[in-house]
Amino acid sequence: MKAKVDEQLKNLSKTLCELRENTLKEDGKSFTQRDVADMLGITYQSYQAYERGVSCPSLQNFLKLAEIYDVSLDYLVGKKDY
C-alpha cells in the first residue's frame, strides 16, 4: 500500500512540475513555484514539497490547482489525459 501511495505522490509531483513549467504568465514566462504558492495562499516551501513528492495538497488546494492549470482533478491525480 505504501509503495502505491509513494508512486502516486511521485506522479503528482511530476504532473505539477510539468504543468507549472508549461503554463505561461502574461509576460510569457513560466510560473515559478513561488507564483503558484502565492496563488494557493501557502508558503513557497509547502508548494515545493508538493513538487518534490514529500507532501500532498489538501482538497482545497487540489481544487485551486485544477483551476490554476485549467485541468480536471482526474488529470492531476493521473486518472485521465485532461
Jmol script that loads the backbone (N, CA, C; Angstrom):
load data "model"
ATOM      1  N   MET A   1       0.826  -1.203   0.000  1.00  0.00           N
ATOM      2  CA  MET A   1       0.000   0.000   0.000  1.00  0.00           C
ATOM      3  C   MET A   1       0.867   1.261   0.000  1.00  0.00           C
ATOM      4  N   LYS A   2       1.901   1.276   0.857  1.00  0.00           N
ATOM      5  CA  LYS A   2       2.781   2.441   0.922  1.00  0.00           C
ATOM      6  C   LYS A   2       3.471   2.681  -0.415  1.00  0.00           C
ATOM      7  N   ALA A   3       3.859   1.616  -1.100  1.00  0.00           N
ATOM      8  CA  ALA A   3       4.521   1.761  -2.397  1.00  0.00           C
ATOM      9  C   ALA A   3       3.592   2.425  -3.410  1.00  0.00           C
ATOM     10  N   LYS A   4       2.307   2.070  -3.350  1.00  0.00           N
ATOM     11  CA  LYS A   4       1.344   2.669  -4.279  1.00  0.00           C
ATOM     12  C   LYS A   4       1.172   4.152  -3.984  1.00  0.00           C
ATOM     13  N   VAL A   5       1.088   4.511  -2.720  1.00  0.00           N
ATOM     14  CA  VAL A   5       0.960   5.920  -2.330  1.00  0.00           C
ATOM     15  C   VAL A   5       2.204   6.688  -2.754  1.00  0.00           C
ATOM     16  N   ASP A   6       3.373   6.116  -2.541  1.00  0.00           N
ATOM     17  CA  ASP A   6       4.622   6.765  -2.952  1.00  0.00           C
ATOM     18  C   ASP A   6       4.652   6.996  -4.458  1.00  0.00           C
ATOM     19  N   GLU A   7       4.180   6.011  -5.216  1.00  0.00           N
ATOM     20  CA  GLU A   7       4.144   6.141  -6.677  1.00  0.00           C
ATOM     21  C   GLU A   7       3.162   7.226  -7.103  1.00  0.00           C
ATOM     22  N   GLN A   8       2.012   7.304  -6.430  1.00  0.00           N
ATOM     23  CA  GLN A   8       1.029   8.334  -6.749  1.00  0.00           C
ATOM     24  C   GLN A   8       1.567   9.731  -6.446  1.00  0.00           C
ATOM     25  N   LEU A   9       2.280   9.882  -5.318  1.00  0.00           N
ATOM     26  CA  LEU A   9       2.886  11.181  -4.991  1.00  0.00           C
ATOM     27  C   LEU A   9       3.948  11.550  -6.013  1.00  0.00           C
ATOM     28  N   LYS A  10       4.712  10.567  -6.461  1.00  0.00           N
ATOM     29  CA  LYS A  10       5.746  10.819  -7.474  1.00  0.00           C
ATOM     30  C   LYS A  10       5.097  11.293  -8.773  1.00  0.00           C
ATOM     31  N   ASN A  11       4.005  10.637  -9.168  1.00  0.00           N
ATOM     32  CA  ASN A  11       3.306  11.038 -10.393  1.00  0.00           C
ATOM     33  C   ASN A  11       2.696  12.425 -10.250  1.00  0.00           C
ATOM     34  N   LEU A  12       2.108  12.705  -9.087  1.00  0.00           N
ATOM     35  CA  LEU A  12       1.539  14.029  -8.847  1.00  0.00           C
ATOM     36  C   LEU A  12       2.619  15.091  -8.914  1.00  0.00           C
ATOM     37  N   SER A  13       3.752  14.833  -8.299  1.00  0.00           N
ATOM     38  CA  SER A  13       4.821  15.835  -8.292  1.00  0.00           C
ATOM     39  C   SER A  13       5.310  16.118  -9.712  1.00  0.00           C
ATOM     40  N   LYS A  14       5.427  15.080 -10.513  1.00  0.00           N
ATOM     41  CA  LYS A  14       5.857  15.249 -11.908  1.00  0.00           C
ATOM     42  C   LYS A  14       4.823  16.065 -12.684  1.00  0.00           C
ATOM     43  N   THR A  15       3.548  15.736 -12.487  1.00  0.00           N
ATOM     44  CA  THR A  15       2.468  16.454 -13.177  1.00  0.00           C
ATOM     45  C   THR A  15       2.451  17.927 -12.797  1.00  0.00           C
ATOM     46  N   LEU A  16       2.565  18.219 -11.493  1.00  0.00           N
ATOM     47  CA  LEU A  16       2.558  19.615 -11.046  1.00  0.00           C
ATOM     48  C   LEU A  16       3.730  20.393 -11.626  1.00  0.00           C
ATOM     49  N   CYS A  17       4.883  19.784 -11.640  1.00  0.00           N
ATOM     50  CA  CYS A  17       6.070  20.455 -12.180  1.00  0.00           C
ATOM     51  C   CYS A  17       5.886  20.741 -13.675  1.00  0.00           C
ATOM     52  N   GLU A  18       5.412  19.746 -14.420  1.00  0.00           N
ATOM     53  CA  GLU A  18       5.208  19.934 -15.859  1.00  0.00           C
ATOM     54  C   GLU A  18       4.159  21.007 -16.142  1.00  0.00           C
ATOM     55  N   LEU A  19       3.066  20.973 -15.393  1.00  0.00           N
ATOM     56  CA  LEU A  19       2.027  21.983 -15.600  1.00  0.00           C
ATOM     57  C   LEU A  19       2.556  23.381 -15.315  1.00  0.00           C
ATOM     58  N   ARG A  20       3.278  23.521 -14.210  1.00  0.00           N
ATOM     59  CA  ARG A  20       3.813  24.842 -13.841  1.00  0.00           C
ATOM     60  C   ARG A  20       4.772  25.349 -14.913  1.00  0.00           C
ATOM     61  N   GLU A  21       5.658  24.492 -15.374  1.00  0.00           N
ATOM     62  CA  GLU A  21       6.657  24.910 -16.355  1.00  0.00           C
ATOM     63  C   GLU A  21       6.043  25.208 -17.724  1.00  0.00           C
ATOM     64  N   ASN A  22       4.886  24.613 -18.004  1.00  0.00           N
ATOM     65  CA  ASN A  22       4.244  24.799 -19.309  1.00  0.00           C
ATOM     66  C   ASN A  22       3.107  25.811 -19.294  1.00  0.00           C
ATOM     67  N   THR A  23       2.833  26.403 -18.151  1.00  0.00           N
ATOM     68  CA  THR A  23       1.799  27.426 -18.055  1.00  0.00           C
ATOM     69  C   THR A  23       2.477  28.790 -18.042  1.00  0.00           C
ATOM     70  N   LEU A  24       2.067  29.626 -18.959  1.00  0.00           N
ATOM     71  CA  LEU A  24       2.731  30.917 -19.104  1.00  0.00           C
ATOM     72  C   LEU A  24       1.941  32.039 -18.438  1.00  0.00           C
ATOM     73  N   LYS A  25       2.695  32.949 -17.837  1.00  0.00           N
ATOM     74  CA  LYS A  25       2.104  34.155 -17.274  1.00  0.00           C
ATOM     75  C   LYS A  25       1.888  35.158 -18.407  1.00  0.00           C
ATOM     76  N   GLU A  26       1.310  36.275 -18.073  1.00  0.00           N
ATOM     77  CA  GLU A  26       1.051  37.309 -19.081  1.00  0.00           C
ATOM     78  C   GLU A  26       2.324  37.793 -19.763  1.00  0.00           C
ATOM     79  N   ASP A  27       3.453  37.752 -19.044  1.00  0.00           N
ATOM     80  CA  ASP A  27       4.712  38.209 -19.631  1.00  0.00           C
ATOM     81  C   ASP A  27       5.394  37.146 -20.487  1.00  0.00           C
ATOM     82  N   GLY A  28       4.741  35.978 -20.646  1.00  0.00           N
ATOM     83  CA  GLY A  28       5.292  34.919 -21.478  1.00  0.00           C
ATOM     84  C   GLY A  28       6.248  33.988 -20.761  1.00  0.00           C
ATOM     85  N   LYS A  29       6.499  34.231 -19.498  1.00  0.00           N
ATOM     86  CA  LYS A  29       7.380  33.365 -18.712  1.00  0.00           C
ATOM     87  C   LYS A  29       6.559  32.339 -17.955  1.00  0.00           C
ATOM     88  N   SER A  30       7.178  31.205 -17.661  1.00  0.00           N
ATOM     89  CA  SER A  30       6.509  30.157 -16.888  1.00  0.00           C
ATOM     90  C   SER A  30       6.309  30.608 -15.454  1.00  0.00           C
ATOM     91  N   PHE A  31       5.300  30.031 -14.815  1.00  0.00           N
ATOM     92  CA  PHE A  31       5.102  30.271 -13.398  1.00  0.00           C
ATOM     93  C   PHE A  31       6.290  29.730 -12.604  1.00  0.00           C
ATOM     94  N   THR A  32       6.624  30.407 -11.543  1.00  0.00           N
ATOM     95  CA  THR A  32       7.613  29.891 -10.603  1.00  0.00           C
ATOM     96  C   THR A  32       6.865  29.165  -9.487  1.00  0.00           C
ATOM     97  N   GLN A  33       7.593  28.411  -8.693  1.00  0.00           N
ATOM     98  CA  GLN A  33       6.972  27.756  -7.542  1.00  0.00           C
ATOM     99  C   GLN A  33       6.401  28.805  -6.591  1.00  0.00           C
ATOM    100  N   ARG A  34       7.084  29.907  -6.449  1.00  0.00           N
ATOM    101  CA  ARG A  34       6.604  30.983  -5.577  1.00  0.00           C
ATOM    102  C   ARG A  34       5.301  31.576  -6.113  1.00  0.00           C
ATOM    103  N   ASP A  35       5.195  31.743  -7.435  1.00  0.00           N
ATOM    104  CA  ASP A  35       3.954  32.257  -8.031  1.00  0.00           C
ATOM    105  C   ASP A  35       2.771  31.365  -7.658  1.00  0.00           C
ATOM    106  N   VAL A  36       2.948  30.065  -7.823  1.00  0.00           N
ATOM    107  CA  VAL A  36       1.857  29.133  -7.546  1.00  0.00           C
ATOM    108  C   VAL A  36       1.547  29.113  -6.052  1.00  0.00           C
ATOM    109  N   ALA A  37       2.584  29.122  -5.222  1.00  0.00           N
ATOM    110  CA  ALA A  37       2.372  29.151  -3.771  1.00  0.00           C
ATOM    111  C   ALA A  37       1.554  30.380  -3.379  1.00  0.00           C
ATOM    112  N   ASP A  38       1.877  31.521  -3.956  1.00  0.00           N
ATOM    113  CA  ASP A  38       1.139  32.752  -3.659  1.00  0.00           C
ATOM    114  C   ASP A  38      -0.326  32.625  -4.075  1.00  0.00           C
ATOM    115  N   MET A  39      -0.590  32.024  -5.232  1.00  0.00           N
ATOM    116  CA  MET A  39      -1.965  31.845  -5.690  1.00  0.00           C
ATOM    117  C   MET A  39      -2.744  30.896  -4.777  1.00  0.00           C
ATOM    118  N   LEU A  40      -2.042  29.935  -4.191  1.00  0.00           N
ATOM    119  CA  LEU A  40      -2.677  28.987  -3.280  1.00  0.00           C
ATOM    120  C   LEU A  40      -2.795  29.533  -1.859  1.00  0.00           C
ATOM    121  N   GLY A  41      -2.038  30.590  -1.577  1.00  0.00           N
ATOM    122  CA  GLY A  41      -2.039  31.143  -0.229  1.00  0.00           C
ATOM    123  C   GLY A  41      -1.254  30.296   0.758  1.00  0.00           C
ATOM    124  N   ILE A  42      -0.203  29.647   0.249  1.00  0.00           N
ATOM    125  CA  ILE A  42       0.661  28.824   1.095  1.00  0.00           C
ATOM    126  C   ILE A  42       2.099  29.292   0.940  1.00  0.00           C
ATOM    127  N   THR A  43       2.973  28.759   1.757  1.00  0.00           N
ATOM    128  CA  THR A  43       4.382  29.137   1.654  1.00  0.00           C
ATOM    129  C   THR A  43       5.019  28.484   0.434  1.00  0.00           C
ATOM    130  N   TYR A  44       6.082  29.094  -0.005  1.00  0.00           N
ATOM    131  CA  TYR A  44       6.869  28.547  -1.110  1.00  0.00           C
ATOM    132  C   TYR A  44       7.337  27.132  -0.769  1.00  0.00           C
ATOM    133  N   GLN A  45       7.769  26.929   0.468  1.00  0.00           N
ATOM    134  CA  GLN A  45       8.275  25.620   0.894  1.00  0.00           C
ATOM    135  C   GLN A  45       7.186  24.553   0.852  1.00  0.00           C
ATOM    136  N   SER A  46       5.961  24.945   1.189  1.00  0.00           N
ATOM    137  CA  SER A  46       4.849  23.984   1.136  1.00  0.00           C
ATOM    138  C   SER A  46       4.577  23.553  -0.299  1.00  0.00           C
ATOM    139  N   TYR A  47       4.574  24.512  -1.218  1.00  0.00           N
ATOM    140  CA  TYR A  47       4.349  24.142  -2.615  1.00  0.00           C
ATOM    141  C   TYR A  47       5.524  23.323  -3.142  1.00  0.00           C
ATOM    142  N   GLN A  48       6.716  23.705  -2.776  1.00  0.00           N
ATOM    143  CA  GLN A  48       7.897  22.969  -3.211  1.00  0.00           C
ATOM    144  C   GLN A  48       7.803  21.502  -2.760  1.00  0.00           C
ATOM    145  N   ALA A  49       7.263  21.268  -1.575  1.00  0.00           N
ATOM    146  CA  ALA A  49       7.096  19.898  -1.074  1.00  0.00           C
ATOM    147  C   ALA A  49       6.121  19.107  -1.947  1.00  0.00           C
ATOM    148  N   TYR A  50       5.110  19.769  -2.520  1.00  0.00           N
ATOM    149  CA  TYR A  50       4.212  19.092  -3.454  1.00  0.00           C
ATOM    150  C   TYR A  50       4.994  18.604  -4.665  1.00  0.00           C
ATOM    151  N   GLU A  51       5.817  19.489  -5.228  1.00  0.00           N
ATOM    152  CA  GLU A  51       6.562  19.129  -6.439  1.00  0.00           C
ATOM    153  C   GLU A  51       7.682  18.132  -6.162  1.00  0.00           C
ATOM    154  N   ARG A  52       8.131  18.060  -4.941  1.00  0.00           N
ATOM    155  CA  ARG A  52       9.162  17.073  -4.577  1.00  0.00           C
ATOM    156  C   ARG A  52       8.540  15.736  -4.191  1.00  0.00           C
ATOM    157  N   GLY A  53       7.222  15.690  -4.069  1.00  0.00           N
ATOM    158  CA  GLY A  53       6.548  14.451  -3.703  1.00  0.00           C
ATOM    159  C   GLY A  53       6.651  14.126  -2.232  1.00  0.00           C
ATOM    160  N   VAL A  54       6.918  15.146  -1.409  1.00  0.00           N
ATOM    161  CA  VAL A  54       7.071  14.960   0.023  1.00  0.00           C
ATOM    162  C   VAL A  54       5.731  15.099   0.739  1.00  0.00           C
ATOM    163  N   SER A  55       4.842  15.935   0.205  1.00  0.00           N
ATOM    164  CA  SER A  55       3.521  16.104   0.802  1.00  0.00           C
ATOM    165  C   SER A  55       2.485  16.231  -0.300  1.00  0.00           C
ATOM    166  N   CYS A  56       1.248  16.097   0.112  1.00  0.00           N
ATOM    167  CA  CYS A  56       0.126  16.098  -0.815  1.00  0.00           C
ATOM    168  C   CYS A  56      -0.754  17.318  -0.529  1.00  0.00           C
ATOM    169  N   PRO A  57      -1.248  17.985  -1.565  1.00  0.00           N
ATOM    170  CA  PRO A  57      -2.118  19.137  -1.342  1.00  0.00           C
ATOM    171  C   PRO A  57      -3.418  18.739  -0.632  1.00  0.00           C
ATOM    172  N   SER A  58      -3.978  19.680   0.089  1.00  0.00           N
ATOM    173  CA  SER A  58      -5.309  19.495   0.672  1.00  0.00           C
ATOM    174  C   SER A  58      -6.316  19.464  -0.468  1.00  0.00           C
ATOM    175  N   LEU A  59      -7.520  19.021  -0.172  1.00  0.00           N
ATOM    176  CA  LEU A  59      -8.563  19.006  -1.198  1.00  0.00           C
ATOM    177  C   LEU A  59      -8.795  20.415  -1.734  1.00  0.00           C
ATOM    178  N   GLN A  60      -8.807  21.397  -0.850  1.00  0.00           N
ATOM    179  CA  GLN A  60      -8.996  22.786  -1.270  1.00  0.00           C
ATOM    180  C   GLN A  60      -7.903  23.203  -2.248  1.00  0.00           C
ATOM    181  N   ASN A  61      -6.657  22.827  -1.963  1.00  0.00           N
ATOM    182  CA  ASN A  61      -5.563  23.202  -2.860  1.00  0.00           C
ATOM    183  C   ASN A  61      -5.574  22.387  -4.147  1.00  0.00           C
ATOM    184  N   PHE A  62      -6.044  21.135  -4.096  1.00  0.00           N
ATOM    185  CA  PHE A  62      -6.229  20.375  -5.330  1.00  0.00           C
ATOM    186  C   PHE A  62      -7.201  21.113  -6.249  1.00  0.00           C
ATOM    187  N   LEU A  63      -8.301  21.582  -5.667  1.00  0.00           N
ATOM    188  CA  LEU A  63      -9.297  22.312  -6.461  1.00  0.00           C
ATOM    189  C   LEU A  63      -8.708  23.589  -7.057  1.00  0.00           C
ATOM    190  N   LYS A  64      -7.933  24.314  -6.262  1.00  0.00           N
ATOM    191  CA  LYS A  64      -7.301  25.547  -6.752  1.00  0.00           C
ATOM    192  C   LYS A  64      -6.287  25.236  -7.850  1.00  0.00           C
ATOM    193  N   LEU A  65      -5.508  24.166  -7.676  1.00  0.00           N
ATOM    194  CA  LEU A  65      -4.518  23.796  -8.690  1.00  0.00           C
ATOM    195  C   LEU A  65      -5.202  23.441 -10.011  1.00  0.00           C
ATOM    196  N   ALA A  66      -6.297  22.702  -9.939  1.00  0.00           N
ATOM    197  CA  ALA A  66      -7.037  22.362 -11.157  1.00  0.00           C
ATOM    198  C   ALA A  66      -7.527  23.620 -11.859  1.00  0.00           C
ATOM    199  N   GLU A  67      -7.946  24.593 -11.072  1.00  0.00           N
ATOM    200  CA  GLU A  67      -8.407  25.863 -11.647  1.00  0.00           C
ATOM    201  C   GLU A  67      -7.244  26.654 -12.239  1.00  0.00           C
ATOM    202  N   ILE A  68      -6.157  26.751 -11.517  1.00  0.00           N
ATOM    203  CA  ILE A  68      -4.984  27.491 -11.999  1.00  0.00           C
ATOM    204  C   ILE A  68      -4.502  26.938 -13.336  1.00  0.00           C
ATOM    205  N   TYR A  69      -4.423  25.607 -13.428  1.00  0.00           N
ATOM    206  CA  TYR A  69      -3.870  24.974 -14.626  1.00  0.00           C
ATOM    207  C   TYR A  69      -4.938  24.579 -15.647  1.00  0.00           C
ATOM    208  N   ASP A  70      -6.207  24.846 -15.322  1.00  0.00           N
ATOM    209  CA  ASP A  70      -7.324  24.533 -16.215  1.00  0.00           C
ATOM    210  C   ASP A  70      -7.326  23.069 -16.636  1.00  0.00           C
ATOM    211  N   VAL A  71      -7.221  22.197 -15.630  1.00  0.00           N
ATOM    212  CA  VAL A  71      -7.281  20.749 -15.840  1.00  0.00           C
ATOM    213  C   VAL A  71      -8.273  20.162 -14.838  1.00  0.00           C
ATOM    214  N   SER A  72      -8.644  18.919 -15.056  1.00  0.00           N
ATOM    215  CA  SER A  72      -9.558  18.251 -14.132  1.00  0.00           C
ATOM    216  C   SER A  72      -8.788  17.682 -12.942  1.00  0.00           C
ATOM    217  N   LEU A  73      -9.513  17.389 -11.891  1.00  0.00           N
ATOM    218  CA  LEU A  73      -8.896  16.705 -10.748  1.00  0.00           C
ATOM    219  C   LEU A  73      -8.401  15.335 -11.164  1.00  0.00           C
ATOM    220  N   ASP A  74      -9.136  14.666 -12.037  1.00  0.00           N
ATOM    221  CA  ASP A  74      -8.697  13.364 -12.535  1.00  0.00           C
ATOM    222  C   ASP A  74      -7.332  13.468 -13.210  1.00  0.00           C
ATOM    223  N   TYR A  75      -7.138  14.529 -13.967  1.00  0.00           N
ATOM    224  CA  TYR A  75      -5.841  14.722 -14.624  1.00  0.00           C
ATOM    225  C   TYR A  75      -4.732  14.898 -13.587  1.00  0.00           C
ATOM    226  N   LEU A  76      -4.995  15.706 -12.564  1.00  0.00           N
ATOM    227  CA  LEU A  76      -3.972  15.941 -11.542  1.00  0.00           C
ATOM    228  C   LEU A  76      -3.540  14.654 -10.862  1.00  0.00           C
ATOM    229  N   VAL A  77      -4.473  13.748 -10.665  1.00  0.00           N
ATOM    230  CA  VAL A  77      -4.133  12.511  -9.960  1.00  0.00           C
ATOM    231  C   VAL A  77      -3.816  11.360 -10.907  1.00  0.00           C
ATOM    232  N   GLY A  78      -3.720  11.668 -12.197  1.00  0.00           N
ATOM    233  CA  GLY A  78      -3.270  10.668 -13.164  1.00  0.00           C
ATOM    234  C   GLY A  78      -4.329   9.712 -13.659  1.00  0.00           C
ATOM    235  N   LYS A  79      -5.599  10.067 -13.518  1.00  0.00           N
ATOM    236  CA  LYS A  79      -6.683   9.175 -13.948  1.00  0.00           C
ATOM    237  C   LYS A  79      -7.075   9.386 -15.409  1.00  0.00           C
ATOM    238  N   LYS A  80      -6.870  10.593 -15.942  1.00  0.00           N
ATOM    239  CA  LYS A  80      -7.248  10.906 -17.314  1.00  0.00           C
ATOM    240  C   LYS A  80      -6.204  11.810 -17.941  1.00  0.00           C
ATOM    241  N   ASP A  81      -6.284  11.929 -19.278  1.00  0.00           N
ATOM    242  CA  ASP A  81      -5.343  12.769 -20.001  1.00  0.00           C
ATOM    243  C   ASP A  81      -5.646  14.251 -19.867  1.00  0.00           C
ATOM    244  N   TYR A  82      -6.888  14.638 -19.557  1.00  0.00           N
ATOM    245  CA  TYR A  82      -7.240  16.048 -19.450  1.00  0.00           C
ATOM    246  C   TYR A  82      -8.112  16.300 -18.260  1.00  0.00           C
TER     247      TYR A  82
END
end "model"
wireframe off; spacefill off
backbone 0.3
color backbone group
